[in-house]
Amino acid sequence: MKKLACTLLVLSLAACGQAVETKTAAMTETQNSFSKEAAFELTPEQFATAFNAAARAYGQAFRINKVDVQHGSAHDYFQQTFSSGISLTAAVSKETGHVTSVTALVAEDNSQADSRSNVLAISEVVAATVNPKLSQNKSTELVTDMMKEVASSSDTSKFPQRFVNNVRYVLRNGSGIGYWWIANPV
């Protein structure tokens, strides 16, 4: 009886050990898949070059002259401030050095028409930069459609988003603050 109890104990310990090892391997694989951050296939310098080319193609005066990557705790980033209360911030992966997110901020000014025009201008350029497969007509249509959706709702907690060619676009309107145009890879 004692021998049988010892045998069962050894078998159950062996089974527990295998279960723990299997669970640990599965957890590690899951954690690795979550830790892989989606990124655009653009370094900050490549982003600036593509952004400047898209701005020229759209007839916009936006230019990124110098990329000065700052080191943050979670992400690195670079910023560019343009005239008319428009700024651009791009998050950069510490692991890969690729751009992981782009946010354009357009400050709301006294003229609603000017603010909307500025949002349309910078959003089209950003959309074309991170998604070169998107035609000029499609990017204009995308931004215009999202602008209409924001204008038709007084609820600032609702915001339009679209998924096009593995890129998620979001337009946020902070009542009285301005607009955020965000592009993230998915």
N, C-alpha and C positions, 0 to 999 in steps of 0.2 A: 504494500500500500504506500509506504514511504517512497519507494522507488518510482511508483506511478505518479505521485504528487510532484516529485522533483522533475520528472520528465515533462509533465504538463506545464510546470512553471518555466522550464527552459524553453519549451515550444512557444508559450505565450510571450515570453520576453523577446524571443527571436522575431515573432510576428510583429510585436510592438516596434521593435527596432526598424524593421523593414517599412512599416507604415509611416514612421516618423521620417525616414530617409526619403520615401516616395513623396510624402507631403511636402517636405522641405524642398525637394527638387521642383515640384510643381509650383510651389509658392515663389521660388526664385525665378522661374521662367515667367510667371505672371508679373512679378515685380519688374523684371527687365522689359517686358512689353509695355508696361505703363510708364517706365522711366524714359523710354525712347520718345523724344519730343519731335513732333511734326515740325518741319522747317521747309522754307522755300529753298530751292537750289541756287541761292544767291548769297554771296558774302556781302558784307556792307559796301565794299567798293563796287562789286558787280551791281548791287541794287542801285547805287548812285548813278552809275553809267546808264542802266536801263531806265531809271526814273527820268534822267535828263533827256534821253532819246524820246521817251513817251511824251514828255512835256513839249518838246519841239514838234512832234507829230500832231499834237492836239492844239498847237499854236498858243501854248501857255508860257508865261515868263518864269515859272518855277525852275530853279536850278539848285542842285546840291554841289557846292564848290569844294567842300572838304568834309571828309568823314572822320569825326573824332569820337571813337568808341570809348564810352565811359564804362567803368566796371561797377556793377551793382551786386547786391547780395544774391539775388536769385538769377538774374539775367544781366548780361551786358546790354548796352543800348547806345544809340546815337540819336541826336536830335538836330532838326533844322528848323529855323524860324524864318518865315517868309513875310512879306508885307501884308497889309490888310488883315492882321490878326489871325493868320494861318500858321500852324506849326505841324511838324511831322516828327513822330518818334517811332523808331524801329527797335524791337527787342532782338537780341543776338544770342544764340545758344552758346553757353560756355563750353559745351562738349564739341560741337562741330564748327562753330564760327559762322553759321548760316543764320540768316534773318528768320525769326520765328513768328513775328507779328508786326503789323504796321498799323499805326493809329495816326490819322490826320485830325487835327482839331481846328475848327473854324469858330472863332469867337463871334457871338451874335452882336451885331452893331445896330445902329438906329434904323438902318434900312433893311427890312426883311428881304427885299429883292436882291440887294447886294450880298447878304449872307447866303441866300440860296444859290446865287450865281457862283460864289466862292466854293461852296460845298460841291456843286456840280463840277467845277473845274478841277479841284484837287482830287476828288474821288475818281474821276475818269482817269487821271494820270496814275494814281495808285493802282487802280484795277488793271490797267494796261501793263504796269510794271511787274506786278506779281503773277499775272496771268496772260502771257504773251499770245496764247491761243485765242483770246477774246478779241474779236474785231472791234474797231472803233464804234461802229453802229451799235453793236451789242453792249459795249460798256456804257455808252451814252443812254441806251434804253434801260439798262440795269439801274443806273444811278437815278435817272428821271423817275422811274417807276417807284423806287424806294422813297424818293423825295415826296412824291404824291401821297404815298402811304403815311408818311410822317405828318404831312400837312393836314390830312383828313382826320387825324386823331388828336384829341386834346389830352389824351392819357399818355404822359411821358414815360410810364413804366412799360408800355408796349413799344417795341421797336422792330422794324422790319429786318429780316435777314434772308439771304439767298445763298445757295450753294451752287457754284459753277466751276466745273473742271477742277474739282478737289480743293477749291478755295471757298472759305466761308466769309461772306461780306455782311457787315452789320452797320446800320445807321442808327445812331442814338441822338436824341434831341433833348438837351437839358434846358427846360423852359427858362429863358432869360440868360442862360450861360453860353450856349452855342451848340454845335453839332460835332459828333465824333464819327468818323468813317473808319471802320476797323476791318482789316483783312488778315485772316489766319488760314494756314494750310490745314486741311483735314485728311 
